[in-house]
Amino acid sequence: MNTDRHLPQSLFSRLSLFLLGAFFILHTVTILTVADFFERHMVQNMLANHSATIALCVRMFEAEPAQSRPALMSGLARFSDVRVKMLDEKPDMPQGTDTLSRFFLEHIREALDDLAAPGQQPRAMQAQVRVIILGKEAGQWASLFERFFSLWDVSGSFDARLTIELADGSWLGISYDGPAHHAHLEDMPFVVLGLEFIVFAALLLLIVYRLVRPLRTLARAAEKFGSSQRLPHMVPDEGPSEVRHAAQAFNAMQKRISGIMEERERVFAALSHDLRTPLTRMRLRLESTPPGTFRQKMLEDVQSLHSTVEMGTAMTQCRRHTEDRVKVDMQAFLESIVEDRREMGQDVTLAGPELELLALVYPVALRRCLDNLLDNALRYGREAVLSASVQTLPGRKSVLRVDIDDKGPGMDPALLEKVFEPFFRVEGSRNRHTGGHGLGLSIARSMAGLHEAALFLENLPQGGLRARLELPLMDERRA
């Protein structure tokens, strides 16, 4: 099972996703930790405040005579959350052993000591405290989901039960119920944490971009060199050591491949040049011989060799292309090609909607590419239909798609790519008498490579062959 299809395709996107995801989890845990700290701190402050209130109530009951205490209890019940009752005997209530109960009891003792008269003996007391937040007692962890979304919720409850011995030996029972507030957005430095996340995420994306940029440059250089087989600018030696080593190896490989191809072209050009003179002498000598079948066949062979030499020379000139790119009105450009063909009596038509496009191209090279494709279509299909449109390919920029369809016999699918090799001829599947020299399509692909364009063949469902050129549009402008 391939799980990569569910992930972003680029290295930058994947690294950013993984690192930002990890940082988001870490940041969420940090926020929850801070929230827990605030919650504990606020609960302790709440208990400290309640302990002062309860200590004051105890002092009030000790100051009142026994007959006035019922009225005091009624007043407290009406105007506060504190409920008090007098106990006839020492209650059987165990002391709470949890942290909050001990903390609460300690603060009540301190508050009573502050209000006690000098020399007063310590009094007996027990306390049990429960603080409920999100269905959990304070100090317990709720689920991650509950705690994260509880930042927007302030609900909670406080429940305390105390028994305290008064100075006269009687016992006072106190219960205190009320809401409990916990840490939420208004109490936390949430803005600071949010700004911290944004700044760190931006720095993280910048670092990932800086790490991935040399790889993008290397990939673009490899694609350009592979499609055009021309030496592009050297890949900058920058980035981590592994990327620098890859760039150095790629630059060295470019130099070696370019050197081999240039040497091959020099040899081929020299052979073509040296063959011209003997072929010319052979033709002149044959023309001086008496007419006949033998003479005619020999002249045809010499002419075929001469054409092959000329095509080979043209092939070597493809890589020595020095033409400048210019902006061309593609509709007028294609119309001129079709018009020239029709003036020569060839059945070539231009179909499709009218283009309104200025494209940056090598006009001579592009015309030669299309001329070779038209020659191939007319040689095997007798007529050709040329059409062009602007298309947007998945994950790529817009391209100018030029199709040349013929009415010929088509081609074996296994040979659709092989025919672009120099001197390869498909005599078995195409016209057996006019097979050409096997260089036209090879030159056409070389000319397409100058534009970093894709050129391929495909059989048409209704019969015939289609040559498709997909030319990337760089700095294009609508006319």
C-alpha positions in Angstrom: 0.0 0.0 0.0 1.5 3.3 -1.1 0.8 6.0 1.6 3.0 8.6 -0.1 0.1 9.6 -2.4 -1.7 11.1 0.6 1.4 13.3 1.4 2.5 16.5 -0.4 4.8 15.7 -3.3 7.5 18.3 -2.9 10.3 18.0 -0.3 9.7 21.5 0.9 6.0 20.7 1.6 6.8 17.4 3.4 9.5 18.8 5.6 7.3 21.8 6.4 4.3 19.6 7.2 6.3 17.2 9.5 8.3 19.9 11.3 5.3 22.2 11.8 3.2 19.3 12.9 5.8 18.3 15.5 6.1 21.9 16.6 2.3 22.3 16.9 2.1 19.2 19.1 5.0 20.5 21.3 3.4 23.9 21.4 0.0 22.4 22.4 1.6 20.4 25.2 3.3 23.7 26.3 0.0 25.5 26.4 -1.6 22.7 28.4 1.3 22.7 30.8 1.0 26.4 31.3 -2.7 26.0 31.7 -2.2 23.4 34.4 0.2 25.7 36.3 -2.3 28.5 36.1 -5.0 26.2 37.3 -3.1 25.0 40.3 -2.1 28.5 41.2 -5.6 29.9 40.9 -7.1 27.0 43.0 -4.5 27.7 45.7 -5.3 31.4 45.6 -9.1 30.6 45.8 -8.5 28.4 48.8 -6.4 31.0 50.5 -9.2 33.6 50.0 -11.8 31.2 51.3 -9.7 30.4 54.3 -9.7 34.1 55.3 -13.5 34.2 55.0 -14.0 31.1 57.1 -11.5 32.4 59.8 -13.5 35.6 60.0 -16.8 33.6 60.4 -15.2 31.6 63.2 -14.2 34.8 65.0 -17.7 36.2 64.6 -19.3 33.1 66.1 -16.8 33.2 69.0 -17.6 36.8 69.7 -21.4 36.3 69.7 -23.3 34.8 72.7 -24.9 31.4 72.1 -28.5 32.9 71.8 -27.4 35.2 68.9 -25.7 32.6 66.9 -28.9 31.3 65.1 -29.5 34.8 63.7 -25.9 35.0 62.5 -26.2 31.6 60.7 -29.4 32.8 58.9 -27.7 36.0 57.8 -24.7 34.1 56.4 -27.0 31.6 54.5 -28.9 34.5 52.9 -25.9 36.7 51.8 -23.1 34.2 51.1 -22.3 30.7 50.0 -21.2 29.8 53.5 -23.5 27.5 55.5 -22.8 27.2 59.3 -24.4 25.0 62.0 -23.6 24.4 65.6 -22.8 20.8 66.5 -23.7 19.2 69.8 -20.6 17.1 70.0 -17.3 16.5 68.3 -18.1 15.3 64.8 -16.8 12.0 63.4 -15.3 13.5 60.2 -11.9 12.2 59.1 -9.3 14.7 58.0 -8.8 14.9 54.3 -5.4 13.5 53.2 -5.2 15.1 49.8 -3.0 18.1 49.0 -5.8 20.6 48.7 -7.4 19.6 52.0 -4.1 19.9 53.8 -3.3 23.2 52.0 -6.8 24.6 52.9 -6.5 23.6 56.6 -3.0 25.1 56.9 -4.2 28.4 55.6 -7.2 28.4 57.9 -4.9 27.8 60.9 -2.7 30.7 59.8 -5.7 33.0 59.3 -7.1 32.0 62.8 -3.7 32.5 64.4 -3.6 36.0 62.9 -6.9 36.8 64.5 -6.3 34.9 67.8 -5.7 36.6 71.1 -2.2 36.3 72.6 -1.7 33.0 74.4 -4.7 31.3 72.9 -4.4 27.6 72.6 -4.4 25.9 69.1 -7.9 24.6 68.3 -8.9 21.3 66.8 -10.2 21.2 63.2 -10.7 18.9 60.3 -11.2 19.8 56.6 -12.2 18.1 53.4 -12.0 19.9 50.1 -13.0 19.0 46.5 -12.4 21.2 43.5 -14.1 19.8 40.4 -13.0 21.1 36.9 -14.0 19.3 33.7 -15.4 16.4 35.7 -12.0 15.9 37.3 -10.8 16.8 40.7 -8.1 19.5 40.7 -4.7 18.0 40.3 -5.9 15.3 38.0 -5.4 15.4 34.2 -8.4 15.4 32.0 -8.0 14.2 28.4 -5.9 16.2 26.0 -9.0 17.0 23.9 -11.0 18.2 27.0 -8.2 20.3 28.4 -7.5 22.0 25.0 -11.0 23.1 24.5 -11.5 23.9 28.2 -9.5 27.0 27.5 -12.8 28.5 26.3 -14.8 27.1 29.3 -14.7 28.5 32.8 -17.1 26.0 34.5 -16.1 24.3 37.7 -17.2 23.8 41.3 -15.7 24.1 44.8 -16.9 22.0 47.7 -15.4 22.3 51.3 -16.5 20.7 54.5 -14.9 21.8 57.8 -15.4 21.2 61.6 -13.7 23.7 63.9 -13.6 23.8 67.8 -14.6 27.2 69.1 -13.0 28.8 72.1 -15.8 27.8 74.4 -15.4 24.1 73.5 -18.4 23.9 71.2 -18.0 22.7 67.6 -18.9 24.6 64.4 -19.7 22.8 61.2 -19.0 24.8 58.0 -19.9 23.9 54.4 -18.9 26.0 51.5 -20.2 25.4 47.9 -19.6 27.6 44.9 -18.2 28.0 41.4 -14.5 27.4 40.8 -12.7 29.2 38.0 -9.7 27.7 36.3 -7.1 28.8 33.8 -8.6 30.0 30.5 -7.8 32.4 27.7 -8.3 35.6 29.7 -5.8 34.4 32.4 -3.0 33.0 30.2 -0.4 34.7 28.1 -2.1 33.3 25.0 -1.2 36.2 22.7 2.5 35.7 23.6 2.3 32.0 22.9 0.5 32.6 19.6 3.0 35.2 18.5 5.8 32.8 19.5 4.2 30.0 17.4 3.8 32.3 14.3 7.4 33.7 14.5 8.9 30.2 15.0 6.8 28.7 12.2 8.0 31.5 9.8 11.6 30.9 10.8 11.1 27.2 10.3 9.7 27.6 6.9 12.6 30.0 6.0 15.1 27.4 7.1 13.4 24.6 5.2 13.2 26.8 2.1 17.0 27.6 2.4 17.7 23.9 2.7 15.6 22.8 -0.2 16.4 25.6 -2.6 19.8 24.1 -3.8 18.0 20.8 -4.5 15.4 22.7 -6.6 18.1 24.4 -8.5 19.9 21.1 -9.1 16.6 19.5 -10.3 15.8 22.3 -12.7 19.4 22.2 -14.1 19.1 18.4 -14.6 15.7 18.7 -16.3 17.0 21.5 -18.6 20.2 19.6 -19.5 18.3 16.4 -20.1 15.7 18.0 -22.3 17.9 20.3 -24.4 21.3 18.6 -24.1 22.8 22.0 -24.0 25.1 23.1 -21.2 23.1 25.3 -18.8 24.6 27.6 -16.2 26.7 25.7 -13.6 24.7 24.7 -10.5 25.8 27.0 -7.6 28.0 25.2 -5.0 25.9 26.1 -1.9 23.8 24.4 0.8 24.7 21.5 3.0 27.7 19.4 2.3 25.7 16.6 0.7 24.0 19.0 -1.7 27.3 20.7 -2.5 28.8 17.3 -3.4 25.8 16.5 -5.6 26.1 19.9 -7.3 29.8 19.4 -7.9 29.3 15.9 -9.3 26.5 17.1 -11.6 28.6 20.0 -12.9 31.4 17.6 -13.6 29.0 15.2 -15.4 27.7 18.1 -17.5 31.2 19.0 -18.6 32.1 15.4 -19.5 28.8 14.7 -21.4 29.1 18.0 -23.3 32.7 17.3 -24.1 31.8 13.8 -25.5 29.0 15.3 -27.6 31.1 18.1 -28.9 33.8 15.7 -29.9 31.3 13.5 -31.7 29.9 16.5 -33.5 33.4 17.6 -34.6 34.1 14.1 -36.0 30.8 13.9 -37.7 31.2 17.4 -39.2 34.7 16.6 -40.4 33.5 13.4 -42.1 30.6 15.2 -43.7 33.0 17.9 -45.0 35.4 15.3 -46.3 32.7 13.4 -48.1 31.3 16.3 -50.0 34.3 16.6 -52.4 34.5 12.9 -53.5 30.7 12.8 -53.8 30.8 15.9 -56.1 33.6 14.2 -58.2 31.5 11.0 -58.5 28.5 12.9 -59.7 30.5 14.9 -62.3 32.1 11.7 -63.6 28.7 9.9 -63.8 27.1 12.8 -65.6 29.9 12.5 -68.3 29.0 8.9 -68.9 26.5 7.8 -71.6 22.9 7.8 -70.4 21.5 4.5 -69.2 19.9 2.6 -66.4 23.2 2.1 -64.6 24.1 5.8 -64.8 20.6 6.8 -63.4 20.8 4.4 -60.5 24.3 5.5 -59.6 23.3 9.2 -59.7 20.3 8.4 -57.4 22.7 6.6 -54.9 25.1 9.6 -55.0 22.3 12.0 -54.4 21.0 9.9 -51.5 24.5 9.9 -50.0 24.8 13.6 -50.5 21.4 14.2 -48.8 22.5 12.1 -45.9 25.7 14.1 -45.5 23.7 17.3 -45.6 21.2 16.0 -43.0 24.1 15.0 -40.8 25.6 18.4 -41.1 22.3 19.9 -40.1 22.2 17.5 -37.1 25.5 18.8 -35.8 24.4 22.4 -36.2 21.5 21.8 -33.9 23.8 22.0 -30.8 25.6 25.0 -32.1 22.5 27.0 -32.1 23.2 30.7 -31.5 19.8 32.2 -32.3 18.3 34.7 -29.8 14.8 34.2 -28.4 12.2 36.8 -29.5 8.5 37.3 -28.9 6.5 35.9 -31.7 2.8 36.2 -32.6 2.1 32.5 -32.7 -1.1 32.8 -34.8 0.7 34.7 -37.5 3.7 32.4 -37.2 1.6 29.2 -37.8 -0.4 30.9 -40.5 2.8 31.7 -42.4 4.0 28.1 -42.2 0.7 26.8 -43.5 0.6 29.4 -46.3 4.1 28.5 -47.5 3.1 24.9 -47.7 -0.1 25.6 -49.6 1.9 27.7 -52.1 4.0 24.7 -52.7 0.8 22.7 -53.5 0.8 20.7 -50.3 -2.4 19.8 -48.5 -1.8 21.5 -45.1 -4.6 23.2 -43.1 -4.7 25.2 -39.9 -7.5 24.2 -37.6 -8.7 25.2 -34.1 -9.5 28.6 -32.5 -7.4 31.6 -33.3 -4.5 32.1 -30.9 -4.0 35.5 -29.1 -0.5 34.8 -27.8 3.0 36.3 -27.9 5.5 33.5 -27.0 9.2 33.8 -26.4 10.8 31.3 -28.9 13.7 30.7 -31.2 11.7 31.3 -34.4 14.1 29.6 -36.9 14.5 26.6 -34.7 10.8 26.3 -34.0 10.0 26.7 -37.7 12.5 23.9 -38.5 11.0 21.7 -35.9 7.4 22.2 -37.4 8.7 21.9 -41.0 10.3 18.5 -40.2 7.1 17.3 -38.5 5.0 18.5 -41.5 7.4 16.8 -43.9 7.0 13.6 -42.0 3.2 13.8 -42.0 3.0 14.6 -45.8 5.5 11.9 -46.7 3.4 9.2 -45.1 -0.1 10.7 -44.9 -0.4 12.9 -48.0 -2.2 15.6 -46.0 -1.6 17.3 -42.6 -3.8 19.2 -40.2 -2.1 21.6 -37.8 -3.8 22.9 -34.7 -2.7 24.8 -31.6 -4.1 25.7 -28.2 -2.9 26.9 -24.8 -3.2 24.2 -22.2 -2.5 23.9 -18.5 -0.9 20.6 -17.5 -1.3 19.2 -14.0 1.4 20.6 -11.7 3.0 22.6 -14.5 2.8 26.0 -16.1 0.8 26.6 -19.2 2.1 25.2 -22.5 1.4 25.9 -26.1 0.2 22.5 -27.5 0.8 22.1 -31.3 -0.7 19.0 -32.9 0.1 17.8 -36.5 -2.2 15.0 -37.6 -1.9 13.0 -40.8 -4.0 10.4 -42.6 -1.3 7.8 -42.9 -1.1 4.1 -41.8 0.0 5.0 -38.2 2.9 3.3 -36.5 3.7 0.3 -34.3 3.3 1.6 -30.7 6.7 0.0 -29.8 8.4 2.3 -32.2 6.8 5.6 -31.3 9.8 6.7 -29.2 12.5 4.8 -31.1 11.9 6.8 -34.3 13.5 9.9 -32.7 16.9 8.1 -32.7 19.2 9.4 -35.5 19.1 7.4 -38.8 16.3 5.1 -37.5 13.8 4.3 -40.3 10.5 2.5 -40.1 10.2 1.1 -43.5 8.0 -1.8 -42.4 5.2 0.1 -40.8 5.3 3.3 -43.0 5.7 4.0 -46.7 8.2 1.5 -48.1 9.4 3.7 -51.0 9.9 7.1 -49.3 11.4 6.3 -46.0 13.6 9.4 -45.7 17.0 9.5 -44.0 15.9 8.8 -40.4 17.1 12.3 -39.2 14.0 14.5 -39.6 12.3 13.5 -36.3 15.7 13.5 -34.5 16.4 17.1 -35.6 12.8 18.1 -34.7 13.3 16.8 -31.1 16.6 18.6 -30.9 14.9 21.8 -32.0 12.1 21.2 -29.4 14.8 20.6 -26.8 16.1 24.1 -27.3 12.8 25.3 -26.1 12.7 22.7 -23.2 9.6 21.4 -25.0 8.2 17.9 -25.1 7.8 16.2 -28.5 6.1 12.8 -28.9 4.0 10.7 -31.3 0.7 8.9 -30.8 -1.6 6.9 -33.0 -5.0 8.4 -33.6 -8.1 6.2 -32.9 -9.5 6.9 -36.4 -6.2 6.1 -38.0 -3.2 8.2 -38.8 -0.4 9.6 -36.6 -0.3 12.7 -34.4 2.9 14.6 -33.6 2.4 16.7 -30.4 4.7 19.5 -29.4 4.2 21.0 -25.9 6.1 24.2 -25.6 6.4 25.8 -22.1 5.2 29.4 -22.2 7.8 31.7 -20.5 7.1 35.4 -20.1 4.1 35.0 -22.3 1.8 37.9 -22.9 -1.6 38.0 -24.5 -1.7 40.0 -27.6 
